[in-house]
Amino acid sequence: MDKITTGIAGTLESNDVMVTVELRTEGPLNIDLESNVIHQFGELIEKTARMTLEELGVKHGLVKIVDKGALDYAIRARIITAVNRAQRREVS
């Protein structure tokens, strides 16, 4: 049976990003991206997300990103925090 854990980080304020991570024990890794700058930066946002998830060892699950113009370092930080929360790790 597939186990699912969830973590959320961020806000929907301007220049921020809301990241919801559903970690799973099997299946694909899907990224659902919603952004008001998707045409200009969608590929870069997805690349940043995939690289960050790979660094964290995330291989299965769903990552929903609602971007409101966040810079790449903020996207990385929100993903790291959401994954840590889904894994029930303390974030320092």
TIVO-2410 file (N, C-alpha, C; in nm, 3 decimals):
# residues 92
REC num residu      c1      c2      c3 atome chaine
REC   1      M   0.084  -0.118   0.000     N      A
REC   1      M   0.000   0.000   0.000    CA      A
REC   1      M   0.088   0.124   0.000     C      A
REC   2      D   0.053   0.222  -0.083     N      A
REC   2      D   0.128   0.345  -0.096    CA      A
REC   2      D   0.103   0.435   0.024     C      A
REC   3      K   0.211   0.476   0.092     N      A
REC   3      K   0.201   0.566   0.205    CA      A
REC   3      K   0.220   0.708   0.156     C      A
REC   4      I   0.136   0.800   0.201     N      A
REC   4      I   0.142   0.940   0.158    CA      A
REC   4      I   0.161   1.028   0.281     C      A
REC   5      T   0.260   1.119   0.275     N      A
REC   5      T   0.276   1.220   0.379    CA      A
REC   5      T   0.282   1.356   0.310     C      A
REC   6      T   0.231   1.459   0.379     N      A
REC   6      T   0.219   1.590   0.317    CA      A
REC   6      T   0.290   1.697   0.398     C      A
REC   7      G   0.350   1.791   0.327     N      A
REC   7      G   0.412   1.909   0.388    CA      A
REC   7      G   0.383   2.031   0.305     C      A
REC   8      I   0.363   2.145   0.372     N      A
REC   8      I   0.331   2.270   0.304    CA      A
REC   8      I   0.425   2.379   0.354     C      A
REC   9      A   0.466   2.466   0.262     N      A
REC   9      A   0.548   2.582   0.300    CA      A
REC   9      A   0.518   2.697   0.206     C      A
REC  10      G   0.527   2.819   0.258     N      A
REC  10      G   0.510   2.938   0.177    CA      A
REC  10      G   0.377   3.005   0.195     C      A
REC  11      T   0.359   3.111   0.115     N      A
REC  11      T   0.234   3.188   0.118    CA      A
REC  11      T   0.193   3.220  -0.026     C      A
REC  12      L   0.077   3.278  -0.039     N      A
REC  12      L   0.030   3.323  -0.170    CA      A
REC  12      L   0.047   3.473  -0.187     C      A
REC  13      E   0.136   3.531  -0.105     N      A
REC  13      E   0.166   3.673  -0.116    CA      A
REC  13      E   0.250   3.699  -0.241     C      A
REC  14      S   0.250   3.822  -0.285     N      A
REC  14      S   0.330   3.861  -0.400    CA      A
REC  14      S   0.478   3.834  -0.372     C      A
REC  15      N   0.550   3.786  -0.472     N      A
REC  15      N   0.693   3.754  -0.465    CA      A
REC  15      N   0.723   3.635  -0.374     C      A
REC  16      D   0.626   3.550  -0.350     N      A
REC  16      D   0.648   3.428  -0.271    CA      A
REC  16      D   0.594   3.311  -0.351     C      A
REC  17      V   0.599   3.194  -0.291     N      A
REC  17      V   0.553   3.071  -0.355    CA      A
REC  17      V   0.496   2.979  -0.247     C      A
REC  18      M   0.387   2.911  -0.280     N      A
REC  18      M   0.328   2.811  -0.192    CA      A
REC  18      M   0.361   2.674  -0.250     C      A
REC  19      V   0.424   2.590  -0.170     N      A
REC  19      V   0.463   2.457  -0.215    CA      A
REC  19      V   0.393   2.353  -0.127     C      A
REC  20      T   0.324   2.262  -0.191     N      A
REC  20      T   0.262   2.149  -0.122    CA      A
REC  20      T   0.327   2.022  -0.177     C      A
REC  21      V   0.380   1.942  -0.087     N      A
REC  21      V   0.450   1.819  -0.125    CA      A
REC  21      V   0.373   1.701  -0.068     C      A
REC  22      E   0.337   1.607  -0.155     N      A
REC  22      E   0.280   1.479  -0.113    CA      A
REC  22      E   0.384   1.372  -0.146     C      A
REC  23      L   0.454   1.326  -0.044     N      A
REC  23      L   0.554   1.222  -0.065    CA      A
REC  23      L   0.485   1.087  -0.068     C      A
REC  24      R   0.528   1.002  -0.160     N      A
REC  24      R   0.473   0.868  -0.174    CA      A
REC  24      R   0.587   0.767  -0.172     C      A
REC  25      T   0.553   0.643  -0.149     N      A
REC  25      T   0.654   0.538  -0.146    CA      A
REC  25      T   0.672   0.472  -0.282     C      A
REC  26      E   0.583   0.502  -0.375     N      A
REC  26      E   0.592   0.445  -0.510    CA      A
REC  26      E   0.525   0.537  -0.610     C      A
REC  27      G   0.547   0.508  -0.737     N      A
REC  27      G   0.486   0.587  -0.844    CA      A
REC  27      G   0.579   0.697  -0.893     C      A
REC  28      P   0.531   0.777  -0.987     N      A
REC  28      P   0.614   0.882  -1.047    CA      A
REC  28      P   0.628   1.004  -0.956     C      A
REC  29      L   0.713   1.094  -0.996     N      A
REC  29      L   0.725   1.225  -0.931    CA      A
REC  29      L   0.666   1.327  -1.028     C      A
REC  30      N   0.555   1.386  -0.991     N      A
REC  30      N   0.487   1.483  -1.076    CA      A
REC  30      N   0.496   1.622  -1.013     C      A
REC  31      I   0.514   1.722  -1.098     N      A
REC  31      I   0.515   1.860  -1.054    CA      A
REC  31      I   0.402   1.933  -1.123     C      A
REC  32      D   0.316   1.995  -1.043     N      A
REC  32      D   0.204   2.074  -1.092    CA      A
REC  32      D   0.238   2.220  -1.066     C      A
REC  33      L   0.266   2.295  -1.172     N      A
REC  33      L   0.311   2.434  -1.158    CA      A
REC  33      L   0.203   2.530  -1.204     C      A
REC  34      E   0.177   2.628  -1.119     N      A
REC  34      E   0.084   2.737  -1.150    CA      A
REC  34      E   0.160   2.866  -1.121     C      A
REC  35      S   0.170   2.955  -1.218     N      A
REC  35      S   0.248   3.076  -1.200    CA      A
REC  35      S   0.197   3.186  -1.291     C      A
REC  36      N   0.205   3.309  -1.240     N      A
REC  36      N   0.167   3.422  -1.325    CA      A
REC  36      N   0.280   3.461  -1.421     C      A
REC  37      V   0.396   3.395  -1.409     N      A
REC  37      V   0.508   3.418  -1.500    CA      A
REC  37      V   0.551   3.287  -1.567     C      A
REC  38      I   0.456   3.197  -1.584     N      A
REC  38      I   0.489   3.063  -1.637    CA      A
REC  38      I   0.548   3.069  -1.778     C      A
REC  39      H   0.501   3.163  -1.859     N      A
REC  39      H   0.552   3.172  -1.997    CA      A
REC  39      H   0.697   3.218  -2.002     C      A
REC  40      Q   0.736   3.303  -1.908     N      A
REC  40      Q   0.874   3.351  -1.906    CA      A
REC  40      Q   0.966   3.258  -1.827     C      A
REC  41      F   0.919   3.205  -1.715     N      A
REC  41      F   1.008   3.135  -1.622    CA      A
REC  41      F   0.964   2.994  -1.584     C      A
REC  42      G   0.860   2.942  -1.648     N      A
REC  42      G   0.808   2.811  -1.612    CA      A
REC  42      G   0.911   2.700  -1.618     C      A
REC  43      E   0.990   2.697  -1.726     N      A
REC  43      E   1.092   2.592  -1.739    CA      A
REC  43      E   1.199   2.605  -1.631     C      A
REC  44      L   1.239   2.727  -1.598     N      A
REC  44      L   1.339   2.748  -1.495    CA      A
REC  44      L   1.286   2.709  -1.357     C      A
REC  45      I   1.162   2.743  -1.330     N      A
REC  45      I   1.101   2.705  -1.201    CA      A
REC  45      I   1.096   2.554  -1.188     C      A
REC  46      E   1.052   2.485  -1.294     N      A
REC  46      E   1.045   2.339  -1.289    CA      A
REC  46      E   1.184   2.277  -1.276     C      A
REC  47      K   1.282   2.331  -1.346     N      A
REC  47      K   1.419   2.281  -1.336    CA      A
REC  47      K   1.472   2.297  -1.193     C      A
REC  48      T   1.449   2.414  -1.134     N      A
REC  48      T   1.490   2.439  -0.996    CA      A
REC  48      T   1.423   2.340  -0.901     C      A
REC  49      A   1.294   2.317  -0.922     N      A
REC  49      A   1.220   2.223  -0.838    CA      A
REC  49      A   1.275   2.081  -0.851     C      A
REC  50      R   1.296   2.036  -0.973     N      A
REC  50      R   1.347   1.899  -0.994    CA      A
REC  50      R   1.487   1.880  -0.937     C      A
REC  51      M   1.573   1.980  -0.955     N      A
REC  51      M   1.709   1.970  -0.900    CA      A
REC  51      M   1.705   1.964  -0.747     C      A
REC  52      T   1.621   2.046  -0.686     N      A
REC  52      T   1.610   2.048  -0.540    CA      A
REC  52      T   1.555   1.916  -0.489     C      A
REC  53      L   1.452   1.865  -0.554     N      A
REC  53      L   1.393   1.737  -0.512    CA      A
REC  53      L   1.493   1.623  -0.529     C      A
REC  54      E   1.571   1.626  -0.635     N      A
REC  54      E   1.673   1.523  -0.657    CA      A
REC  54      E   1.778   1.529  -0.546     C      A
REC  55      E   1.823   1.650  -0.510     N      A
REC  55      E   1.919   1.666  -0.401    CA      A
REC  55      E   1.866   1.612  -0.270     C      A
REC  56      L   1.735   1.621  -0.249     N      A
REC  56      L   1.672   1.573  -0.127    CA      A
REC  56      L   1.637   1.424  -0.133     C      A
REC  57      G   1.658   1.363  -0.248     N      A
REC  57      G   1.630   1.220  -0.263    CA      A
REC  57      G   1.483   1.187  -0.282     C      A
REC  58      V   1.404   1.286  -0.325     N      A
REC  58      V   1.261   1.263  -0.347    CA      A
REC  58      V   1.242   1.203  -0.486     C      A
REC  59      K   1.180   1.084  -0.491     N      A
REC  59      K   1.163   1.014  -0.619    CA      A
REC  59      K   1.017   0.989  -0.656     C      A
REC  60      H   0.928   0.994  -0.555     N      A
REC  60      H   0.788   0.962  -0.579    CA      A
REC  60      H   0.699   1.066  -0.511     C      A
REC  61      G   0.594   1.105  -0.581     N      A
REC  61      G   0.498   1.195  -0.517    CA      A
REC  61      G   0.446   1.302  -0.610     C      A
REC  62      L   0.380   1.399  -0.549     N      A
REC  62      L   0.323   1.512  -0.620    CA      A
REC  62      L   0.370   1.639  -0.552     C      A
REC  63      V   0.420   1.732  -0.631     N      A
REC  63      V   0.462   1.862  -0.579    CA      A
REC  63      V   0.378   1.967  -0.651     C      A
REC  64      K   0.300   2.042  -0.574     N      A
REC  64      K   0.219   2.149  -0.631    CA      A
REC  64      K   0.285   2.281  -0.595     C      A
REC  65      I   0.317   2.358  -0.698     N      A
REC  65      I   0.383   2.487  -0.680    CA      A
REC  65      I   0.291   2.596  -0.732     C      A
REC  66      V   0.255   2.688  -0.645     N      A
REC  66      V   0.176   2.805  -0.684    CA      A
REC  66      V   0.267   2.925  -0.665     C      A
REC  67      D   0.322   2.974  -0.775     N      A
REC  67      D   0.422   3.080  -0.773    CA      A
REC  67      D   0.359   3.217  -0.794     C      A
REC  68      K   0.403   3.310  -0.714     N      A
REC  68      K   0.357   3.449  -0.726    CA      A
REC  68      K   0.476   3.542  -0.753     C      A
REC  69      G   0.574   3.491  -0.829     N      A
REC  69      G   0.688   3.572  -0.867    CA      A
REC  69      G   0.809   3.555  -0.777     C      A
REC  70      A   0.820   3.440  -0.711     N      A
REC  70      A   0.933   3.415  -0.621    CA      A
REC  70      A   1.063   3.395  -0.699     C      A
REC  71      L   1.173   3.434  -0.638     N      A
REC  71      L   1.305   3.409  -0.695    CA      A
REC  71      L   1.346   3.265  -0.667     C      A
REC  72      D   1.447   3.216  -0.741     N      A
REC  72      D   1.483   3.075  -0.732    CA      A
REC  72      D   1.524   3.032  -0.592     C      A
REC  73      Y   1.595   3.118  -0.517     N      A
REC  73      Y   1.635   3.079  -0.382    CA      A
REC  73      Y   1.514   3.061  -0.290     C      A
REC  74      A   1.410   3.139  -0.311     N      A
REC  74      A   1.288   3.124  -0.231    CA      A
REC  74      A   1.215   2.995  -0.268     C      A
REC  75      I   1.213   2.963  -0.397     N      A
REC  75      I   1.151   2.838  -0.442    CA      A
REC  75      I   1.222   2.719  -0.379     C      A
REC  76      R   1.357   2.720  -0.383     N      A
REC  76      R   1.435   2.612  -0.322    CA      A
REC  76      R   1.405   2.600  -0.173     C      A
REC  77      A   1.406   2.712  -0.104     N      A
REC  77      A   1.383   2.711   0.041    CA      A
REC  77      A   1.244   2.657   0.075     C      A
REC  78      R   1.144   2.697  -0.001     N      A
REC  78      R   1.007   2.649   0.026    CA      A
REC  78      R   0.995   2.499  -0.002     C      A
REC  79      I   1.061   2.452  -0.108     N      A
REC  79      I   1.057   2.308  -0.138    CA      A
REC  79      I   1.126   2.229  -0.027     C      A
REC  80      I   1.243   2.275   0.014     N      A
REC  80      I   1.317   2.205   0.121    CA      A
REC  80      I   1.233   2.199   0.248     C      A
REC  81      T   1.171   2.310   0.285     N      A
REC  81      T   1.088   2.314   0.406    CA      A
REC  81      T   0.967   2.223   0.394     C      A
REC  82      A   0.900   2.225   0.279     N      A
REC  82      A   0.782   2.139   0.260    CA      A
REC  82      A   0.820   1.992   0.265     C      A
REC  83      V   0.931   1.955   0.204     N      A
REC  83      V   0.976   1.815   0.208    CA      A
REC  83      V   1.011   1.775   0.350     C      A
REC  84      N   1.084   1.861   0.422     N      A
REC  84      N   1.118   1.831   0.562    CA      A
REC  84      N   0.992   1.815   0.647     C      A
REC  85      R   0.894   1.897   0.624     N      A
REC  85      R   0.769   1.886   0.700    CA      A
REC  85      R   0.697   1.755   0.664     C      A
REC  86      A   0.698   1.719   0.538     N      A
REC  86      A   0.636   1.593   0.497    CA      A
REC  86      A   0.708   1.473   0.558     C      A
REC  87      Q   0.839   1.487   0.575     N      A
REC  87      Q   0.918   1.379   0.635    CA      A
REC  87      Q   0.923   1.391   0.786     C      A
REC  88      R   0.853   1.491   0.839     N      A
REC  88      R   0.844   1.517   0.982    CA      A
REC  88      R   0.979   1.548   1.044     C      A
REC  89      R   1.062   1.621   0.969     N      A
REC  89      R   1.193   1.665   1.018    CA      A
REC  89      R   1.182   1.808   1.065     C      A
REC  90      E   1.263   1.841   1.166     N      A
REC  90      E   1.270   1.978   1.213    CA      A
REC  90      E   1.350   2.062   1.113     C      A
REC  91      V   1.306   2.182   1.088     N      A
REC  91      V   1.376   2.272   0.997    CA      A
REC  91      V   1.445   2.377   1.081     C      A
REC  92      S   1.574   2.393   1.059     N      A
REC  92      S   1.647   2.494   1.139    CA      A
REC  92      S   1.691   2.609   1.054     C      A
***
